[in-house]
Amino acid sequence: MKQKLDLDTWNRTEHFHFFKQMGEPFFGVTVTIDCTKAYEKSKAENFSFFIYYLHKTLAAVNAIESFRFRISGEEIYVYDVINGSATISREDGTFGFSFMEYNEDFAVFSKIALAEMERIQTTKGLFTRTFESDNLIHFSAVPWIDFTSLSHARSFTFADSCPKISFGKMSVSENGKRTMPMSVHVHHGLMDGLHVGQFVDYFQDLMNG
């Protein structure tokens, strides 16, 4: 379900029109996430750490309204729920785009994610399914690289307003603290640094929970 945003009353309408006309309307930031407690919890309870932080990412995305905005033509729509499209790797070194429906219940979401990961790993090609809607985040993990910045391959002629969230290699300090870089790219017509900061803070709180 989605609802049209009233641009006549929205306080960022001028911002939307200004940034929407740009050739590259996305901006991105890279932050360091403390994942010590989340990693320890995943190991203690024997569930996938990747699925756990993907679930927390989606929980934070759904909690911050601007991350549920999507552009359609000259209008903005607000989705009730945002799902995940994560890149899933295969043994042959390739990957495929997945679709993982968000559920607040981690146990339910974990089953959905595991089934989709298995499906991707037993198929070939990049697009192994159709995507009927843009109520998604584009999600990826780059566990081989402890990056400090990240860019994305994009066609500026392709209409796209989905946030792109990526995680890098986990690092462990001498005192046992675990951290990961997180890159967040979003459409500036839909939000500003304030909203990205709200998302990052909320996500970190969830990882600490």
N, CA, C and O of each residue as an XYZ file, in Angstrom:
836
protein
N       0.834     -1.188      0.000
C       0.000      0.000      0.000
C       0.880      1.255      0.000
O       1.954      1.282      0.602
N       0.398      2.285     -0.689
C       1.127      3.541     -0.728
C       0.136      4.693     -0.830
O      -0.999      4.530     -1.279
N       0.601      5.864     -0.398
C      -0.221      7.064     -0.452
C       0.582      8.189     -1.089
O       1.794      8.286     -0.900
N      -0.108      9.041     -1.848
C       0.567     10.173     -2.482
C       0.866     11.239     -1.431
O       0.009     11.584     -0.617
N       2.084     11.749     -1.462
C       2.478     12.823     -0.561
C       1.937     14.143     -1.100
O       2.052     14.419     -2.294
N       1.358     14.949     -0.243
C       0.804     16.243     -0.644
C       1.947     17.250     -0.785
O       2.440     17.786      0.207
N       2.355     17.495     -2.013
C       3.472     18.410     -2.259
C       3.103     19.863     -1.978
O       3.986     20.704     -1.811
N       1.813     20.162     -1.925
C       1.388     21.531     -1.641
C       1.622     21.910     -0.180
O       1.755     23.088      0.150
N       1.670     20.913      0.681
C       1.840     21.199      2.111
C       3.172     20.695      2.657
O       3.531     21.016      3.790
N       3.909     19.910      1.871
C       5.189     19.347      2.334
C       6.227     20.458      2.457
O       6.343     21.294      1.561
N       6.975     20.477      3.544
C       7.941     21.566      3.757
C       9.225     21.408      2.945
O      10.093     22.279      2.995
N       9.361     20.306      2.194
C      10.567     20.112      1.370
C      10.251     20.116     -0.127
O      11.067     19.653     -0.924
N       9.099     20.622     -0.517
C       8.724     20.595     -1.932
C       9.734     21.325     -2.807
O      10.078     20.839     -3.884
N      10.217     22.490     -2.359
C      11.207     23.228     -3.141
C      12.511     22.438     -3.239
O      13.157     22.422     -4.287
N      12.885     21.796     -2.160
C      14.089     20.951     -2.163
C      13.925     19.805     -3.168
O      14.847     19.494     -3.921
N      12.752     19.186     -3.168
C      12.468     18.079     -4.080
C      12.646     18.500     -5.536
O      13.338     17.824     -6.298
N      12.032     19.598     -5.921
C      12.120     20.048     -7.311
C      13.545     20.468     -7.676
O      13.981     20.269     -8.810
N      14.262     21.043     -6.727
C      15.636     21.475     -7.001
C      16.547     20.281     -7.253
O      17.258     20.248     -8.257
N      16.534     19.301     -6.355
C      17.451     18.169     -6.487
C      16.994     17.165     -7.551
O      17.821     16.456     -8.125
N      15.699     17.100     -7.814
C      15.184     16.151     -8.799
C      15.710     16.439    -10.200
O      15.847     15.523    -11.011
N      16.008     17.711    -10.494
C      16.452     18.086    -11.841
C      17.936     17.784    -12.081
O      18.416     17.913    -13.207
N      18.649     17.392    -11.054
C      20.085     17.164    -11.187
C      20.390     15.843    -11.883
O      19.638     14.875    -11.777
N      21.518     15.829    -12.600
C      21.923     14.604    -13.279
C      22.221     13.485    -12.292
O      21.911     12.325    -12.562
N      22.812     13.814    -11.164
C      23.073     12.847    -10.093
C      22.430     13.392     -8.813
O      23.054     14.170     -8.092
N      21.185     12.987     -8.528
C      20.486     13.511     -7.357
C      20.781     12.752     -6.068
O      20.288     13.126     -5.004
N      21.577     11.693     -6.154
C      21.896     10.914     -4.957
C      23.099     11.514     -4.231
O      24.009     12.057     -4.857
N      23.090     11.408     -2.908
C      24.288     11.707     -2.130
C      24.519     10.543     -1.181
O      23.592      9.797     -0.867
N      25.761     10.389     -0.724
C      26.075      9.244      0.112
C      27.011      9.583      1.249
O      27.806     10.518      1.158
N      26.913      8.826      2.309
C      27.806      8.954      3.456
C      28.269      7.555      3.863
O      27.595      6.561      3.595
N      29.418      7.500      4.508
C      29.922      6.246      5.069
C      30.185      6.458      6.550
O      30.857      7.412      6.942
N      29.650      5.562      7.365
C      29.806      5.665      8.816
C      30.309      4.332      9.359
O      30.255      3.309      8.678
N      30.796      4.361     10.589
C      31.257      3.138     11.253
C      30.200      2.697     12.260
O      29.765      3.474     13.110
N      29.800      1.444     12.147
C      28.771      0.877     13.014
C      29.416     -0.080     14.022
O      30.206     -0.948     13.650
N      29.075      0.086     15.281
C      29.502     -0.846     16.320
C      28.563     -2.052     16.278
O      27.373     -1.935     16.568
N      29.108     -3.194     15.917
C      28.281     -4.400     15.785
C      28.660     -5.465     16.811
O      28.342     -6.641     16.635
N      29.342     -5.053     17.883
C      29.823     -6.009     18.887
C      28.684     -6.822     19.479
O      28.714     -8.052     19.448
N      27.688     -6.147     20.013
C      26.586     -6.846     20.681
C      25.762     -7.663     19.692
O      25.340     -8.777     20.001
N      25.535     -7.110     18.508
C      24.747     -7.823     17.506
C      25.447     -9.105     17.063
O      24.807    -10.146     16.914
N      26.749     -9.028     16.855
C      27.504    -10.208     16.436
C      27.506    -11.264     17.537
O      27.307    -12.449     17.269
N      27.730    -10.833     18.769
C      27.747    -11.776     19.893
C      26.385    -12.449     20.059
O      26.307    -13.639     20.364
N      25.323    -11.685     19.860
C      23.973    -12.247     19.970
C      23.722    -13.283     18.885
O      23.141    -14.337     19.144
N      24.164    -12.979     17.663
C      23.934    -13.913     16.558
C      24.676    -15.229     16.784
O      24.167    -16.297     16.443
N      25.872    -15.153     17.357
C      26.636    -16.371     17.619
C      26.053    -17.139     18.801
O      25.989    -18.369     18.773
N      25.628    -16.419     19.839
C      25.071    -17.073     21.027
C      23.761    -17.783     20.711
O      23.472    -18.843     21.266
N      22.964    -17.190     19.808
C      21.658    -17.755     19.487
C      21.666    -18.525     18.167
O      20.629    -19.016     17.722
N      22.855    -18.629     17.540
C      23.061    -19.475     16.362
C      22.166    -19.090     15.181
O      21.496    -19.942     14.598
N      22.161    -17.810     14.840
C      21.475    -17.393     13.622
C      22.427    -16.566     12.775
O      23.478    -16.134     13.250
N      22.059    -16.349     11.529
C      22.911    -15.659     10.568
C      23.096    -14.193     10.949
O      22.126    -13.448     11.085
N      24.350    -13.792     11.119
C      24.641    -12.392     11.413
C      24.240    -11.509     10.237
O      23.718    -10.413     10.441
N      24.476    -11.966      9.015
C      24.097    -11.213      7.817
C      22.590    -10.947      7.802
O      22.161     -9.814      7.587
N      21.802    -11.973      8.027
C      20.348    -11.793      8.025
C      19.918    -10.896      9.176
O      18.969    -10.123      9.046
N      20.614    -10.996     10.301
C      20.265    -10.189     11.468
C      20.463     -8.704     11.182
O      19.576     -7.901     11.472
N      21.613     -8.321     10.616
C      21.805     -6.889     10.391
C      21.034     -6.401      9.169
O      20.745     -5.209      9.065
N      20.698     -7.290      8.249
C      19.780     -6.922      7.172
C      18.396     -6.613      7.751
O      17.754     -5.636      7.363
N      17.949     -7.453      8.677
C      16.649     -7.229      9.318
C      16.642     -5.915     10.086
O      15.668     -5.166     10.010
N      17.703     -5.621     10.819
C      17.780     -4.367     11.568
C      17.835     -3.169     10.618
O      17.284     -2.111     10.924
N      18.489     -3.326      9.481
C      18.516     -2.265      8.480
C      17.111     -1.959      7.990
O      16.714     -0.797      7.907
N      16.356     -3.012      7.664
C      14.990     -2.820      7.186
C      14.093     -2.247      8.276
O      13.204     -1.444      7.992
N      14.321     -2.655      9.515
C      13.537     -2.103     10.621
C      13.766     -0.599     10.738
O      12.821      0.162     10.948
N      15.022     -0.173     10.602
C      15.338      1.254     10.674
C      14.793      2.002      9.467
O      14.281      3.113      9.603
N      14.900      1.402      8.288
C      14.357      2.009      7.071
C      12.855      2.251      7.219
O      12.360      3.324      6.875
N      12.141      1.266      7.725
C      10.696      1.398      7.864
C      10.295      2.370      8.969
O       9.177      2.885      8.968
N      11.198      2.619      9.906
C      10.904      3.536     11.010
C      11.088      5.000     10.632
O      10.466      5.876     11.233
N      11.941      5.278      9.638
C      12.228      6.656      9.226
C      11.419      6.947      7.966
O      11.709      6.397      6.904
N      10.419      7.797      8.074
C       9.435      7.982      6.995
C      10.063      8.324      5.653
O       9.644      7.791      4.625
N      11.057      9.201      5.640
C      11.633      9.631      4.366
C      12.265      8.483      3.592
O      12.392      8.566      2.370
N      12.665      7.413      4.273
C      13.226      6.238      3.603
C      12.140      5.409      2.931
O      12.438      4.468      2.195
N      10.883      5.756      3.181
C       9.762      5.067      2.535
C       9.172      5.894      1.395
O       8.161      5.508      0.807
N       9.799      7.031      1.081
C       9.373      7.862     -0.046
C       9.941      7.302     -1.352
O      11.086      6.854     -1.405
N       9.116      7.336     -2.404
C       9.594      6.977     -3.736
C       9.002      7.947     -4.753
O       7.861      8.390     -4.620
N       9.796      8.267     -5.766
C       9.376      9.201     -6.800
C       8.738      8.451     -7.963
O       9.264      7.443     -8.436
N       7.597      8.962     -8.411
C       6.927      8.428     -9.598
C       6.508      9.612    -10.460
O       5.544     10.308    -10.145
N       7.237      9.835    -11.549
C       6.960     10.994    -12.380
C       7.269     12.277    -11.627
O       8.405     12.506    -11.210
N       6.244     13.118    -11.455
C       6.392     14.371    -10.723
C       5.831     14.274     -9.315
O       5.713     15.282     -8.619
N       5.484     13.065     -8.892
C       4.860     12.865     -7.592
C       5.760     12.040     -6.672
O       6.678     11.355     -7.124
N       5.475     12.122     -5.381
C       6.142     11.290     -4.385
C       5.081     10.444     -3.693
O       4.022     10.940     -3.308
N       5.382      9.169     -3.545
C       4.484      8.255     -2.832
C       5.175      7.741     -1.578
O       6.391      7.555     -1.545
N       4.367      7.518     -0.549
C       4.862      7.010      0.725
C       4.354      5.590      0.894
O       3.149      5.367      1.006
N       5.265      4.630      0.912
C       4.879      3.230      1.083
C       4.689      2.898      2.559
O       5.344      3.465      3.434
N       3.786      1.977      2.806
C       3.567      1.503      4.175
C       4.727      0.635      4.636
O       5.128      0.692      5.799
N       5.266     -0.172      3.722
C       6.329     -1.125      4.062
C       7.387     -1.128      2.967
O       7.069     -1.089      1.778
N       8.639     -1.176      3.382
C       9.762     -1.307      2.453
C      10.420     -2.665      2.661
O      10.694     -3.070      3.791
N      10.668     -3.358      1.562
C      11.296     -4.676      1.599
C      12.763     -4.569      1.165
O      13.255     -3.479      0.874
N      13.439     -5.694      1.127
C      14.854     -5.691      0.796
C      15.169     -6.418     -0.502
O      14.602     -7.472     -0.789
N      16.071     -5.849     -1.276
C      16.651     -6.543     -2.421
C      18.151     -6.586     -2.189
O      18.868     -5.628     -2.475
N      18.611     -7.712     -1.667
C      20.027     -7.873     -1.327
C      20.741     -8.658     -2.417
O      20.164     -9.567     -3.013
N      21.999     -8.308     -2.679
C      22.814     -9.110     -3.584
C      23.277    -10.358     -2.830
O      23.841    -10.266     -1.740
N      23.030    -11.514     -3.425
C      23.379    -12.798     -2.799
C      24.445    -13.485     -3.650
O      24.251    -13.704     -4.846
N      25.562    -13.820     -3.025
C      26.687    -14.402     -3.757
C      26.521    -15.904     -3.946
O      25.803    -16.576     -3.205
N      27.219    -16.406     -4.977
C      27.219    -17.838     -5.289
C      28.652    -18.366     -5.221
O      29.611    -17.595     -5.191
N      28.775    -19.674     -5.198
C      30.099    -20.304     -5.112
C      30.953    -20.006     -6.332
O      32.181    -20.019     -6.240
N      30.319    -19.731     -7.492
C      31.108    -19.476     -8.701
C      31.584    -18.031     -8.799
O      32.181    -17.641     -9.803
N      31.322    -17.224     -7.751
C      31.803    -15.856     -7.736
C      30.821    -14.838     -8.271
O      31.081    -13.636     -8.202
N      29.694    -15.292     -8.805
C      28.677    -14.356     -9.284
C      27.685    -14.056     -8.159
O      27.789    -14.593     -7.056
N      26.726    -13.190     -8.464
C      25.659    -12.917     -7.494
C      24.362    -12.655     -8.231
O      24.354    -12.404     -9.436
N      23.275    -12.715     -7.500
C      21.958    -12.419     -8.054
C      21.204    -11.470     -7.147
O      21.463    -11.398     -5.946
N      20.264    -10.740     -7.735
C      19.422     -9.830     -6.960
C      18.273    -10.608     -6.324
O      17.573    -11.362     -7.000
N      18.089    -10.418     -5.036
C      17.050    -11.143     -4.311
C      15.881    -10.220     -3.981
O      15.957     -9.003     -4.154
N      14.809    -10.827     -3.506
C      13.681    -10.085     -2.942
C      13.332    -10.723     -1.609
O      12.997    -11.906     -1.547
N      13.411     -9.934     -0.540
C      13.114    -10.433      0.798
C      12.057     -9.551      1.440
O      12.311     -8.395      1.777
N      10.875    -10.110      1.602
C       9.768     -9.359      2.183
C      10.022     -9.106      3.666
O      10.332    -10.029      4.420
N       9.889     -7.854      4.070
C      10.151     -7.496      5.460
C       9.046     -7.988      6.384
O       7.861     -7.917      6.060
N       9.460     -8.484      7.534
C       8.534     -8.838      8.603
C       9.158     -8.380      9.911
O      10.352     -8.589     10.129
N       8.377     -7.760     10.783
C       8.913     -7.269     12.051
C       9.475     -8.394     12.907
O      10.423     -8.189     13.665
N       8.900     -9.563     12.788
C       9.340    -10.734     13.551
C      10.609    -11.293     12.904
O      10.573    -11.759     11.765
N      11.723    -11.247     13.625
C      12.987    -11.705     13.040
C      12.934    -13.173     12.649
O      13.476    -13.549     11.610
N      12.296    -14.007     13.454
C      12.220    -15.441     13.154
C      11.515    -15.677     11.819
O      11.932    -16.527     11.032
N      10.448    -14.921     11.570
C       9.717    -15.046     10.307
C      10.572    -14.538      9.156
O      10.678    -15.186      8.115
N      11.180    -13.373      9.351
C      12.019    -12.800      8.303
C      13.203    -13.706      7.988
O      13.577    -13.848      6.823
N      13.794    -14.315      8.999
C      14.945    -15.189      8.797
C      14.593    -16.354      7.883
O      15.388    -16.726      7.019
N      13.413    -16.933      8.063
C      12.978    -18.038      7.200
C      12.808    -17.572      5.759
O      13.191    -18.267      4.818
N      12.227    -16.386      5.604
C      12.044    -15.811      4.261
C      13.396    -15.582      3.598
O      13.594    -15.935      2.436
N      14.318    -14.994      4.339
C      15.634    -14.660      3.793
C      16.437    -15.906      3.448
O      17.072    -15.965      2.395
N      16.413    -16.900      4.326
C      17.165    -18.135      4.073
C      16.645    -18.844      2.829
O      17.433    -19.351      2.031
N      15.328    -18.885      2.656
C      14.738    -19.529      1.479
C      15.123    -18.790      0.202
O      15.411    -19.416     -0.819
N      15.128    -17.453      0.259
C      15.485    -16.668     -0.919
C      16.977    -16.793     -1.224
O      17.363    -16.842     -2.392
N      17.808    -16.846     -0.209
C      19.236    -17.027     -0.430
C      19.519    -18.375     -1.086
O      20.347    -18.466     -1.992
N      18.834    -19.418     -0.628
C      19.010    -20.746     -1.221
C      18.551    -20.760     -2.678
O      19.179    -21.387     -3.531
N      17.443    -20.057     -2.954
C      16.943    -19.994     -4.328
C      17.948    -19.315     -5.246
O      18.216    -19.801     -6.345
N      18.508    -18.188     -4.798
C      19.487    -17.470     -5.612
C      20.723    -18.332     -5.860
O      21.253    -18.355     -6.971
N      21.175    -19.033     -4.839
C      22.396    -19.825     -4.936
C      22.243    -21.061     -5.818
O      23.238    -21.685     -6.186
N      21.018    -21.413     -6.154
C      20.773    -22.570     -7.027
C      20.259    -22.145     -8.400
O      19.764    -22.975     -9.163
N      20.373    -20.852     -8.718
C      19.991    -20.355    -10.033
C      21.198    -19.673    -10.673
O      22.257    -19.559    -10.056
N      21.032    -19.229    -11.894
C      22.090    -18.520    -12.601
C      21.582    -17.163    -13.052
O      20.378    -16.950    -13.200
N      22.522    -16.245    -13.268
C      22.158    -14.940    -13.796
C      21.967    -13.888    -12.720
O      21.967    -14.188    -11.526
N      21.805    -12.658    -13.161
C      21.665    -11.526    -12.252
C      20.216    -11.329    -11.821
O      19.924    -11.201    -10.632
N      19.313    -11.305    -12.796
C      17.886    -11.153    -12.497
C      17.218    -12.526    -12.579
O      17.023    -13.069    -13.666
N      16.879    -13.064    -11.445
C      16.257    -14.394    -11.405
C      14.771    -14.291    -11.078
O      14.095    -15.301    -10.883
N      14.274    -13.056    -11.021
C      12.862    -12.819    -10.748
C      12.520    -11.405    -11.209
O      13.413    -10.610    -11.503
N      11.237    -11.097    -11.270
C      10.817     -9.745    -11.607
C      10.586     -8.945    -10.321
O      10.322     -9.513     -9.261
N      10.690     -7.636    -10.434
C      10.432     -6.740     -9.307
C       9.258     -5.853     -9.699
O       9.375     -4.986    -10.565
N       8.129     -6.086     -9.045
C       6.889     -5.437     -9.438
C       6.747     -4.021     -8.882
O       5.942     -3.239     -9.387
N       7.511     -3.687     -7.861
C       7.357     -2.397     -7.210
C       8.717     -1.877     -6.754
O       9.687     -2.631     -6.673
N       8.775     -0.586     -6.459
C      10.030      0.011     -6.012
C      10.046      0.260     -4.507
O      10.845      1.061     -4.023
N       9.173     -0.415     -3.764
C       9.221     -0.289     -2.296
C      10.302     -1.208     -1.747
O      10.044     -2.156     -1.006
N      11.542     -0.873     -2.154
C      12.713     -1.682     -1.834
C      13.853     -0.789     -1.356
O      13.865      0.417     -1.602
N      14.806     -1.405     -0.670
C      16.146     -0.835     -0.571
C      17.070     -1.770     -1.352
O      16.859     -2.983     -1.377
N      18.075     -1.207     -1.976
C      19.110     -1.995     -2.636
C      20.213     -2.218     -1.608
O      20.835     -1.264     -1.141
N      20.450     -3.462     -1.263
C      21.302     -3.815     -0.134
C      22.436     -4.705     -0.607
O      22.228     -5.614     -1.410
N      23.629     -4.442     -0.110
C      24.761     -5.290     -0.484
C      25.764     -5.364      0.654
O      25.873     -4.448      1.470
N      26.490     -6.464      0.692
C      27.572     -6.647      1.645
C      28.861     -6.854      0.856
O      28.902     -7.619     -0.107
N      29.904     -6.162      1.281
C      31.223     -6.275      0.650
C      32.201     -6.699      1.753
O      33.033     -5.900      2.184
N      32.104     -7.957      2.212
C      32.848     -8.372      3.410
C      34.347     -8.510      3.216
O      35.068     -8.850      4.155
N      34.822     -8.250      2.005
C      36.256     -8.364      1.724
C      36.991     -7.039      1.901
O      38.222     -7.013      1.899
N      36.244     -5.927      2.056
C      36.854     -4.604      2.020
C      36.402     -3.770      3.216
O      35.207     -3.610      3.464
N      37.375     -3.246      3.945
C      37.086     -2.304      5.032
C      37.119     -0.907      4.427
O      38.084     -0.165      4.607
N      36.054     -0.556      3.706
C      36.057      0.688      2.942
C      35.760      1.903      3.819
O      35.163      1.793      4.890
N      36.195      3.056      3.333
C      35.884      4.329      3.981
C      34.995      5.197      3.099
O      34.526      6.251      3.529
N      34.764      4.757      1.871
C      33.797      5.404      0.985
C      33.388      4.375     -0.062
O      34.053      3.353     -0.233
N      32.302      4.649     -0.754
C      31.778      3.693     -1.728
C      30.965      4.442     -2.771
O      30.243      5.383     -2.440
N      31.076      4.032     -4.020
C      30.236      4.577     -5.085
C      29.464      3.433     -5.722
O      29.796      2.264     -5.525
N      28.433      3.773     -6.487
C      27.593      2.755     -7.121
C      27.542      2.979     -8.630
O      27.600      4.112     -9.109
N      27.434      1.879     -9.364
C      27.194      1.966    -10.802
C      25.739      2.400    -11.005
O      24.815      1.757    -10.507
N      25.548      3.508    -11.748
C      24.194      4.023    -11.952
C      24.042      4.576    -13.356
O      24.957      5.198    -13.896
N      22.870      4.340    -13.944
C      22.500      4.994    -15.192
C      21.647      6.202    -14.853
O      20.574      6.064    -14.266
N      22.112      7.376    -15.217
C      21.378      8.591    -14.870
C      20.078      8.721    -15.659
O      19.242      9.561    -15.326
N      19.893      7.907    -16.698
C      18.659      7.960    -17.479
C      17.594      7.042    -16.888
O      16.443      7.065    -17.324
N      17.973      6.233    -15.895
C      17.039      5.269    -15.296
C      16.427      5.874    -14.032
O      17.137      6.231    -13.093
N      15.107      5.981    -14.028
C      14.415      6.558    -12.871
C      14.609      5.666    -11.652
O      14.235      4.494    -11.664
N      15.193      6.227    -10.605
C      15.511      5.437     -9.416
C      15.537      6.352     -8.200
O      16.197      7.391     -8.207
N      14.817      5.960     -7.165
C      14.851      6.734     -5.925
C      14.974      5.828     -4.708
O      14.702      6.254     -3.585
N      15.384      4.575     -4.923
C      15.533      3.610     -3.829
C      16.858      3.833     -3.086
O      17.903      3.951     -3.725
N      16.830      3.892     -1.763
C      18.082      3.970     -1.006
C      18.968      2.765     -1.274
O      18.478      1.666     -1.533
N      20.278      2.982     -1.209
C      21.260      1.921     -1.433
C      22.146      1.856     -0.195
O      22.832      2.820      0.143
N      22.124      0.714      0.472
C      22.824      0.560      1.745
C      23.780     -0.623      1.638
O      23.381     -1.729      1.272
N      25.043     -0.375      1.961
C      26.069     -1.405      1.817
C      26.913     -1.491      3.088
O      27.151     -0.496      3.772
N      27.358     -2.721      3.381
C      28.219     -2.964      4.538
C      29.539     -3.567      4.075
O      29.591     -4.307      3.093
N      30.602     -3.237      4.799
C      31.915     -3.736      4.453
C      32.445     -4.764      5.429
O      31.686     -5.390      6.169
N      33.740     -4.928      5.422
C      34.421     -5.939      6.225
C      34.372     -5.601      7.712
O      34.553     -4.448      8.106
N      34.127     -6.615      8.526
C      34.138     -6.424      9.973
C      35.575     -6.350     10.472
O      36.436     -7.132     10.067
N      35.809     -5.394     11.361
C      37.115     -5.264     11.991
C      36.976     -5.525     13.487
O      35.951     -5.206     14.090
N      38.020     -6.111     14.082
C      38.014     -6.417     15.510
C      39.203     -5.728     16.158
O      40.346     -5.946     15.756
N      38.938     -4.899     17.160
C      40.001     -4.193     17.857
C      40.614     -5.080     18.935
O      40.114     -6.173     19.203
N      41.693     -4.611     19.551
C      42.379     -5.403     20.569
C      41.500     -5.690     21.782
O      41.669     -6.710     22.451
N      40.569     -4.795     22.059
C      39.681     -5.018     23.212
C      38.425     -5.800     22.852
O      37.522     -5.939     23.677
N      38.361     -6.317     21.616
C      37.247     -7.164     21.203
C      36.078     -6.431     20.579
O      35.081     -7.059     20.224
N      36.173     -5.113     20.435
C      35.099     -4.346     19.811
C      35.064     -4.640     18.316
O      36.097     -4.643     17.646
N      33.861     -4.888     17.806
C      33.679     -5.201     16.387
C      32.964     -4.043     15.693
O      31.970     -3.522     16.199
N      33.476     -3.652     14.543
C      32.884     -2.555     13.782
C      32.795     -2.927     12.306
O      33.537     -3.777     11.815
N      31.874     -2.274     11.617
C      31.729     -2.431     10.172
C      31.451     -1.066      9.552
O      30.753     -0.248     10.151
N      31.990     -0.809      8.357
C      31.594      0.403      7.645
C      30.219      0.202      7.014
O      29.912     -0.874      6.502
N      29.399      1.246      7.057
C      28.096      1.216      6.395
C      27.992      2.429      5.479
O      28.202      3.562      5.911
N      27.672      2.189      4.228
C      27.487      3.243      3.244
C      25.990      3.405      2.976
O      25.276      2.424      2.763
N      25.535      4.636      2.989
C      24.122      4.941      2.738
C      24.035      5.972      1.617
O      24.522      7.093      1.765
N      23.415      5.596      0.491
C      23.184      6.504     -0.624
C      21.680      6.710     -0.785
O      20.918      5.746     -0.864
N      21.262      7.978     -0.833
C      19.840      8.297     -0.899
C      19.600      9.449     -1.873
O      20.516     10.202     -2.205
N      18.357      9.570     -2.320
C      17.970     10.634     -3.251
C      17.776     11.932     -2.463
O      16.975     11.997     -1.531
N      18.528     12.964     -2.860
C      18.496     14.231     -2.117
C      17.151     14.955     -2.270
O      16.814     15.825     -1.467
N      16.400     14.591     -3.290
C      15.076     15.173     -3.435
C      14.110     14.689     -2.376
O      13.091     15.330     -2.120
N      14.426     13.555     -1.754
C      13.541     12.950     -0.768
C      13.979     13.181      0.666
O      13.162     13.115      1.584
N      15.255     13.450      0.866
C      15.740     13.627      2.235
C      17.083     14.341      2.253
O      17.734     14.533      1.226
N      17.468     14.726      3.463
C      18.724     15.443      3.673
C      19.594     14.678      4.672
O      19.245     13.584      5.115
N      20.734     15.280      5.014
C      21.629     14.658      5.979
C      20.973     14.427      7.323
O      21.309     13.468      8.018
N      20.036     15.294      7.705
C      19.307     15.132      8.957
C      18.623     13.778      9.018
O      18.690     13.087     10.035
N      17.965     13.400      7.932
C      17.203     12.153      7.910
C      18.122     10.934      7.872
O      17.830      9.904      8.478
N      19.239     11.066      7.149
C      20.215      9.974      7.146
C      20.787      9.793      8.548
O      20.984      8.666      9.004
N      21.052     10.897      9.226
C      21.542     10.818     10.599
C      20.547     10.138     11.520
O      20.942      9.363     12.392
N      19.257     10.417     11.341
C      18.222      9.763     12.146
C      18.213      8.258     11.884
O      18.060      7.457     12.805
N      18.377      7.889     10.618
C      18.419      6.472     10.272
C      19.623      5.783     10.897
O      19.489      4.706     11.477
N      20.793      6.391     10.785
C      22.018      5.794     11.322
C      21.900      5.607     12.835
O      22.245      4.548     13.360
N      21.415      6.633     13.534
C      21.288      6.554     14.990
C      20.303      5.463     15.406
O      20.545      4.720     16.357
N      19.191      5.380     14.680
C      18.181      4.368     15.021
C      18.719      2.961     14.755
O      18.514      2.040     15.546
N      19.408      2.821     13.630
C      19.997      1.515     13.307
C      21.013      1.095     14.348
O      21.038     -0.064     14.762
N      21.862      2.037     14.780
C      22.854      1.702     15.804
C      22.173      1.286     17.096
O      22.635      0.352     17.753
N      21.091      1.948     17.480
C      20.341      1.555     18.666
C      19.811      0.129     18.546
O      19.846     -0.639     19.508
N      19.321     -0.215     17.361
C      18.811     -1.573     17.152
C      19.930     -2.604     17.245
O      19.729     -3.692     17.785
N      21.091     -2.273     16.727
C      22.228     -3.193     16.789
C      22.731     -3.365     18.219
O      23.307     -4.398     18.561
N      22.510     -2.347     19.054
C      22.920     -2.430     20.446
C      21.918     -3.152     21.327
O      22.216     -3.502     22.469
N      20.724     -3.371     20.786
C      19.631     -3.930     21.589
C      19.797     -5.401     21.918
O      18.943     -5.984     22.587
